[in-house]
Amino acid sequence: MNAIKKILGVVWMVLGAYAVYYLIVNQAITLWNKGGENIIPAVIYTVVLCPMIAGALGMFGLYSLQGEFDEKD
């Protein structure tokens, strides 16, 4: 079970990186280019959501790789 947790730690880290890529490339950049009232959601995606998602999923994956969630016998 602990090996599965370590593998899923890598999955969470990759998922976090992909989520940030998706938010920046597919969401924020298109809203930045549209301009007008779309600037506010673009700022939220770029400044608020991306660091939160990357930090949370990255830390969760890192802790999983370090064995913080392992079952101790």
N, CA, C and O atoms as a printed pandas DataFrame, in Angstrom:
     atom_number atom_name residue_name chain_id  residue_number  x_coord  y_coord  z_coord
0              1         N          MET        A               1    0.822   -1.196    0.000
1              2        CA          MET        A               1    0.000    0.000    0.000
2              3         C          MET        A               1    0.873    1.270    0.000
3              4         O          MET        A               1    0.528    2.276   -0.620
4              5         N          ASN        A               2    1.995    1.197    0.701
5              6        CA          ASN        A               2    2.866    2.380    0.753
6              7         C          ASN        A               2    3.476    2.680   -0.607
7              8         O          ASN        A               2    3.707    3.843   -0.938
8              9         N          ALA        A               3    3.742    1.639   -1.403
9             10        CA          ALA        A               3    4.289    1.860   -2.753
10            11         C          ALA        A               3    3.267    2.553   -3.638
11            12         O          ALA        A               3    3.619    3.403   -4.455
12            13         N          ILE        A               4    2.013    2.192   -3.477
13            14        CA          ILE        A               4    0.947    2.832   -4.258
14            15         C          ILE        A               4    0.853    4.310   -3.886
15            16         O          ILE        A               4    0.657    5.162   -4.753
16            17         N          LYS        A               5    0.993    4.609   -2.604
17            18        CA          LYS        A               5    0.943    6.005   -2.157
18            19         C          LYS        A               5    2.085    6.824   -2.751
19            20         O          LYS        A               5    1.902    7.992   -3.093
20            21         N          LYS        A               6    3.262    6.214   -2.874
21            22        CA          LYS        A               6    4.395    6.927   -3.466
22            23         C          LYS        A               6    4.175    7.152   -4.968
23            24         O          LYS        A               6    4.513    8.213   -5.493
24            25         N          ILE        A               7    3.615    6.164   -5.649
25            26        CA          ILE        A               7    3.306    6.331   -7.075
26            27         C          ILE        A               7    2.264    7.415   -7.264
27            28         O          ILE        A               7    2.381    8.248   -8.163
28            29         N          LEU        A               8    1.240    7.405   -6.414
29            30        CA          LEU        A               8    0.207    8.433   -6.522
30            31         C          LEU        A               8    0.742    9.816   -6.159
31            32         O          LEU        A               8    0.194   10.822   -6.610
32            33         N          GLY        A               9    1.797    9.884   -5.357
33            34        CA          GLY        A               9    2.441   11.164   -5.079
34            35         C          GLY        A               9    2.995   11.782   -6.348
35            36         O          GLY        A               9    2.858   12.985   -6.573
36            37         N          VAL        A              10    3.618   10.962   -7.175
37            38        CA          VAL        A              10    4.116   11.444   -8.464
38            39         C          VAL        A              10    2.953   11.873   -9.349
39            40         O          VAL        A              10    3.028   12.889  -10.041
40            41         N          VAL        A              11    1.878   11.090   -9.320
41            42        CA          VAL        A              11    0.692   11.431  -10.127
42            43         C          VAL        A              11    0.134   12.777   -9.702
43            44         O          VAL        A              11   -0.216   13.590  -10.558
44            45         N          TRP        A              12    0.042   13.038   -8.398
45            46        CA          TRP        A              12   -0.476   14.322   -7.916
46            47         C          TRP        A              12    0.416   15.487   -8.345
47            48         O          TRP        A              12   -0.080   16.557   -8.697
48            49         N          MET        A              13    1.722   15.275   -8.313
49            50        CA          MET        A              13    2.641   16.341   -8.718
50            51         C          MET        A              13    2.505   16.640  -10.210
51            52         O          MET        A              13    2.505   17.803  -10.614
52            53         N          VAL        A              14    2.391   15.608  -11.016
53            54        CA          VAL        A              14    2.204   15.802  -12.461
54            55         C          VAL        A              14    0.855   16.454  -12.733
55            56         O          VAL        A              14    0.749   17.338  -13.583
56            57         N          LEU        A              15   -0.169   16.023  -12.016
57            58        CA          LEU        A              15   -1.500   16.612  -12.186
58            59         C          LEU        A              15   -1.497   18.092  -11.809
59            60         O          LEU        A              15   -2.154   18.898  -12.469
60            61         N          GLY        A              16   -0.772   18.453  -10.766
61            62        CA          GLY        A              16   -0.660   19.860  -10.380
62            63         C          GLY        A              16    0.021   20.693  -11.449
63            64         O          GLY        A              16   -0.416   21.804  -11.747
64            65         N          ALA        A              17    1.092   20.162  -12.028
65            66        CA          ALA        A              17    1.788   20.884  -13.096
66            67         C          ALA        A              17    0.901   21.028  -14.327
67            68         O          ALA        A              17    0.881   22.083  -14.961
68            69         N          TYR        A              18    0.166   19.968  -14.665
69            70        CA          TYR        A              18   -0.726   20.051  -15.815
70            71         C          TYR        A              18   -1.878   21.021  -15.564
71            72         O          TYR        A              18   -2.292   21.730  -16.482
72            73         N          ALA        A              19   -2.398   21.066  -14.349
73            74        CA          ALA        A              19   -3.491   21.983  -14.027
74            75         C          ALA        A              19   -3.042   23.436  -14.173
75            76         O          ALA        A              19   -3.787   24.276  -14.679
76            77         N          VAL        A              20   -1.832   23.724  -13.733
77            78        CA          VAL        A              20   -1.302   25.083  -13.883
78            79         C          VAL        A              20   -1.112   25.410  -15.358
79            80         O          VAL        A              20   -1.460   26.505  -15.799
80            81         N          TYR        A              21   -0.565   24.476  -16.120
81            82        CA          TYR        A              21   -0.403   24.682  -17.561
82            83         C          TYR        A              21   -1.753   24.947  -18.222
83            84         O          TYR        A              21   -1.877   25.863  -19.034
84            85         N          TYR        A              22   -2.758   24.154  -17.879
85            86        CA          TYR        A              22   -4.083   24.321  -18.467
86            87         C          TYR        A              22   -4.677   25.688  -18.099
87            88         O          TYR        A              22   -5.216   26.378  -18.964
88            89         N          LEU        A              23   -4.584   26.077  -16.841
89            90        CA          LEU        A              23   -5.147   27.364  -16.430
90            91         C          LEU        A              23   -4.456   28.533  -17.113
91            92         O          LEU        A              23   -5.115   29.489  -17.523
92            93         N          ILE        A              24   -3.154   28.467  -17.239
93            94        CA          ILE        A              24   -2.438   29.578  -17.864
94            95         C          ILE        A              24   -2.681   29.616  -19.361
95            96         O          ILE        A              24   -3.069   30.653  -19.898
96            97         N          VAL        A              25   -2.456   28.489  -20.048
97            98        CA          VAL        A              25   -2.492   28.480  -21.510
98            99         C          VAL        A              25   -3.920   28.548  -22.047
99           100         O          VAL        A              25   -4.205   29.346  -22.939
100          101         N          ASN        A              26   -4.808   27.731  -21.521
101          102        CA          ASN        A              26   -6.153   27.650  -22.099
102          103         C          ASN        A              26   -7.159   28.614  -21.495
103          104         O          ASN        A              26   -8.172   28.917  -22.126
104          105         N          GLN        A              27   -6.909   29.095  -20.308
105          106        CA          GLN        A              27   -7.872   29.981  -19.674
106          107         C          GLN        A              27   -7.368   31.423  -19.595
107          108         O          GLN        A              27   -7.977   32.328  -20.167
108          109         N          ALA        A              28   -6.269   31.633  -18.894
109          110        CA          ALA        A              28   -5.825   32.992  -18.602
110          111         C          ALA        A              28   -5.361   33.745  -19.843
111          112         O          ALA        A              28   -5.723   34.907  -20.026
112          113         N          ILE        A              29   -4.568   33.108  -20.696
113          114        CA          ILE        A              29   -4.038   33.821  -21.861
114          115         C          ILE        A              29   -5.146   34.246  -22.809
115          116         O          ILE        A              29   -5.113   35.348  -23.357
116          117         N          THR        A              30   -6.138   33.364  -23.005
117          118        CA          THR        A              30   -7.250   33.757  -23.880
118          119         C          THR        A              30   -8.039   34.915  -23.290
119          120         O          THR        A              30   -8.504   35.787  -24.025
120          121         N          LEU        A              31   -8.194   34.933  -21.966
121          122        CA          LEU        A              31   -8.909   36.049  -21.342
122          123         C          LEU        A              31   -8.078   37.325  -21.365
123          124         O          LEU        A              31   -8.635   38.412  -21.521
124          125         N          TRP        A              32   -6.754   37.221  -21.213
125          126        CA          TRP        A              32   -5.899   38.406  -21.304
126          127         C          TRP        A              32   -6.006   39.021  -22.701
127          128         O          TRP        A              32   -6.057   40.242  -22.847
128          129         N          ASN        A              33   -6.040   38.165  -23.721
129          130        CA          ASN        A              33   -6.100   38.665  -25.094
130          131         C          ASN        A              33   -7.441   39.301  -25.426
131          132         O          ASN        A              33   -7.496   40.213  -26.251
132          133         N          LYS        A              34   -8.519   38.846  -24.808
133          134        CA          LYS        A              34   -9.838   39.430  -25.058
134          135         C          LYS        A              34   -9.939   40.835  -24.455
135          136         O          LYS        A              34  -10.549   41.728  -25.044
136          137         N          GLY        A              35   -9.340   41.021  -23.286
137          138        CA          GLY        A              35   -9.360   42.334  -22.645
138          139         C          GLY        A              35  -10.718   42.667  -22.075
139          140         O          GLY        A              35  -11.560   41.787  -21.897
140          141         N          GLY        A              36  -10.934   43.938  -21.788
141          142        CA          GLY        A              36  -12.218   44.394  -21.271
142          143         C          GLY        A              36  -12.534   43.823  -19.902
143          144         O          GLY        A              36  -11.701   43.848  -18.996
144          145         N          GLU        A              37  -13.749   43.306  -19.761
145          146        CA          GLU        A              37  -14.184   42.749  -18.481
146          147         C          GLU        A              37  -13.568   41.385  -18.195
147          148         O          GLU        A              37  -13.735   40.853  -17.097
148          149         N          ASN        A              38  -12.872   40.820  -19.145
149          150        CA          ASN        A              38  -12.268   39.509  -18.963
150          151         C          ASN        A              38  -10.930   39.561  -18.227
151          152         O          ASN        A              38  -10.336   38.519  -17.951
152          153         N          ILE        A              39  -10.460   40.745  -17.913
153          154        CA          ILE        A              39   -9.177   40.884  -17.228
154          155         C          ILE        A              39   -9.270   40.359  -15.792
155          156         O          ILE        A              39   -8.321   39.748  -15.301
156          157         N          ILE        A              40  -10.390   40.586  -15.119
157          158        CA          ILE        A              40  -10.526   40.168  -13.722
158          159         C          ILE        A              40  -10.431   38.650  -13.570
159          160         O          ILE        A              40   -9.669   38.190  -12.720
160          161         N          PRO        A              41  -11.170   37.840  -14.353
161          162        CA          PRO        A              41  -10.972   36.387  -14.231
162          163         C          PRO        A              41   -9.561   35.945  -14.610
163          164         O          PRO        A              41   -9.039   34.987  -14.040
164          165         N          ALA        A              42   -8.946   36.631  -15.559
165          166        CA          ALA        A              42   -7.580   36.277  -15.952
166          167         C          ALA        A              42   -6.613   36.508  -14.797
167          168         O          ALA        A              42   -5.718   35.695  -14.566
168          169         N          VAL        A              43   -6.784   37.599  -14.077
169          170        CA          VAL        A              43   -5.938   37.880  -12.920
170          171         C          VAL        A              43   -6.182   36.838  -11.830
171          172         O          VAL        A              43   -5.239   36.384  -11.182
172          173         N          ILE        A              44   -7.439   36.460  -11.626
173          174        CA          ILE        A              44   -7.752   35.445  -10.622
174          175         C          ILE        A              44   -7.104   34.113  -10.982
175          176         O          ILE        A              44   -6.524   33.453  -10.119
176          177         N          TYR        A              45   -7.195   33.712  -12.251
177          178        CA          TYR        A              45   -6.562   32.461  -12.685
178          179         C          TYR        A              45   -5.051   32.518  -12.484
179          180         O          TYR        A              45   -4.440   31.566  -11.998
180          181         N          THR        A              46   -4.461   33.643  -12.864
181          182        CA          THR        A              46   -3.007   33.752  -12.863
182          183         C          THR        A              46   -2.431   33.931  -11.460
183          184         O          THR        A              46   -1.456   33.272  -11.099
184          185         N          VAL        A              47   -3.026   34.813  -10.677
185          186        CA          VAL        A              47   -2.425   35.200   -9.405
186          187         C          VAL        A              47   -2.928   34.367   -8.230
187          188         O          VAL        A              47   -2.177   34.116   -7.287
188          189         N          VAL        A              48   -4.186   33.937   -8.272
189          190        CA          VAL        A              48   -4.763   33.249   -7.122
190          191         C          VAL        A              48   -4.799   31.740   -7.317
191          192         O          VAL        A              48   -4.255   30.997   -6.500
192          193         N          LEU        A              49   -5.433   31.280   -8.390
193          194        CA          LEU        A              49   -5.677   29.849   -8.536
194          195         C          LEU        A              49   -4.432   29.037   -8.863
195          196         O          LEU        A              49   -4.234   27.961   -8.299
196          197         N          CYS        A              50   -3.598   29.529   -9.756
197          198        CA          CYS        A              50   -2.408   28.759  -10.153
198          199         C          CYS        A              50   -1.467   28.476   -8.985
199          200         O          CYS        A              50   -1.064   27.326   -8.810
200          201         N          PRO        A              51   -1.102   29.468   -8.183
201          202        CA          PRO        A              51   -0.228   29.149   -7.047
202          203         C          PRO        A              51   -0.885   28.233   -6.018
203          204         O          PRO        A              51   -0.219   27.384   -5.425
204          205         N          MET        A              52   -2.187   28.403   -5.806
205          206        CA          MET        A              52   -2.874   27.538   -4.845
206          207         C          MET        A              52   -2.892   26.098   -5.318
207          208         O          MET        A              52   -2.599   25.186   -4.544
208          209         N          ILE        A              53   -3.231   25.883   -6.576
209          210        CA          ILE        A              53   -3.307   24.526   -7.113
210          211         C          ILE        A              53   -1.929   23.896   -7.161
211          212         O          ILE        A              53   -1.757   22.750   -6.746
212          213         N          ALA        A              54   -0.949   24.626   -7.661
213          214        CA          ALA        A              54    0.403   24.079   -7.756
214          215         C          ALA        A              54    0.965   23.776   -6.369
215          216         O          ALA        A              54    1.585   22.733   -6.160
216          217         N          GLY        A              55    0.752   24.674   -5.440
217          218        CA          GLY        A              55    1.261   24.470   -4.091
218          219         C          GLY        A              55    0.598   23.310   -3.379
219          220         O          GLY        A              55    1.277   22.491   -2.759
220          221         N          ALA        A              56   -0.710   23.230   -3.461
221          222        CA          ALA        A              56   -1.435   22.180   -2.753
222          223         C          ALA        A              56   -1.131   20.801   -3.324
223          224         O          ALA        A              56   -0.778   19.888   -2.579
224          225         N          LEU        A              57   -1.263   20.642   -4.628
225          226        CA          LEU        A              57   -1.013   19.337   -5.225
226          227         C          LEU        A              57    0.466   18.968   -5.153
227          228         O          LEU        A              57    0.801   17.800   -4.952
228          229         N          GLY        A              58    1.344   19.938   -5.314
229          230        CA          GLY        A              58    2.771   19.669   -5.223
230          231         C          GLY        A              58    3.191   19.253   -3.822
231          232         O          GLY        A              58    3.970   18.312   -3.666
232          233         N          MET        A              59    2.694   19.930   -2.813
233          234        CA          MET        A              59    3.029   19.567   -1.442
234          235         C          MET        A              59    2.451   18.202   -1.075
235          236         O          MET        A              59    3.113   17.401   -0.414
236          237         N          PHE        A              60    1.232   17.942   -1.499
237          238        CA          PHE        A              60    0.616   16.651   -1.223
238          239         C          PHE        A              60    1.424   15.528   -1.860
239          240         O          PHE        A              60    1.661   14.497   -1.231
240          241         N          GLY        A              61    1.843   15.724   -3.099
241          242        CA          GLY        A              61    2.665   14.728   -3.770
242          243         C          GLY        A              61    4.031   14.564   -3.119
243          244         O          GLY        A              61    4.525   13.445   -2.979
244          245         N          LEU        A              62    4.639   15.672   -2.722
245          246        CA          LEU        A              62    5.947   15.618   -2.070
246          247         C          LEU        A              62    5.865   14.886   -0.735
247          248         O          LEU        A              62    6.716   14.050   -0.432
248          249         N          TYR        A              63    4.852   15.195    0.060
249          250        CA          TYR        A              63    4.685   14.509    1.338
250          251         C          TYR        A              63    4.427   13.025    1.125
251          252         O          TYR        A              63    4.885   12.194    1.910
252          253         N          SER        A              64    3.710   12.697    0.087
253          254        CA          SER        A              64    3.452   11.292   -0.212
254          255         C          SER        A              64    4.753   10.576   -0.609
255          256         O          SER        A              64    4.991    9.439   -0.204
256          257         N          LEU        A              65    5.574   11.243   -1.391
257          258        CA          LEU        A              65    6.861   10.644   -1.775
258          259         C          LEU        A              65    7.800   10.494   -0.578
259          260         O          LEU        A              65    8.579    9.542   -0.516
260          261         N          GLN        A              66    7.731   11.416    0.358
261          262        CA          GLN        A              66    8.600   11.356    1.533
262          263         C          GLN        A              66    8.136   10.325    2.551
263          264         O          GLN        A              66    8.872   10.002    3.484
264          265         N          GLY        A              67    6.918    9.804    2.384
265          266        CA          GLY        A              67    6.421    8.782    3.293
266          267         C          GLY        A              67    5.650    9.311    4.475
267          268         O          GLY        A              67    5.486    8.598    5.465
268          269         N          GLU        A              68    5.171   10.537    4.406
269          270        CA          GLU        A              68    4.421   11.121    5.514
270          271         C          GLU        A              68    3.081   10.418    5.742
271          272         O          GLU        A              68    2.549   10.435    6.852
272          273         N          PHE        A              69    2.541    9.804    4.698
273          274        CA          PHE        A              69    1.241    9.153    4.798
274          275         C          PHE        A              69    1.369    7.632    4.917
275          276         O          PHE        A              69    0.365    6.923    4.857
276          277         N          ASP        A              70    2.585    7.129    5.082
277          278        CA          ASP        A              70    2.782    5.685    5.195
278          279         C          ASP        A              70    2.196    5.157    6.490
279          280         O          ASP        A              70    2.168    5.840    7.513
280          281         N          GLU        A              71    1.732    3.926    6.412
281          282        CA          GLU        A              71    1.207    3.268    7.600
282          283         C          GLU        A              71    2.385    2.709    8.379
283          284         O          GLU        A              71    3.177    1.932    7.846
284          285         N          LYS        A              72    2.499    3.101    9.627
285          286        CA          LYS        A              72    3.587    2.652   10.461
286          287         C          LYS        A              72    3.105    1.448   11.277
287          288         O          LYS        A              72    2.073    1.501   11.945
288          289         N          ASP        A              73    3.873    0.375   11.202
289          290        CA          ASP        A              73    3.470   -0.844   11.933
290          291         C          ASP        A              73    3.961   -0.839   13.355
291          292         O          ASP        A              73    3.708   -1.786   14.099
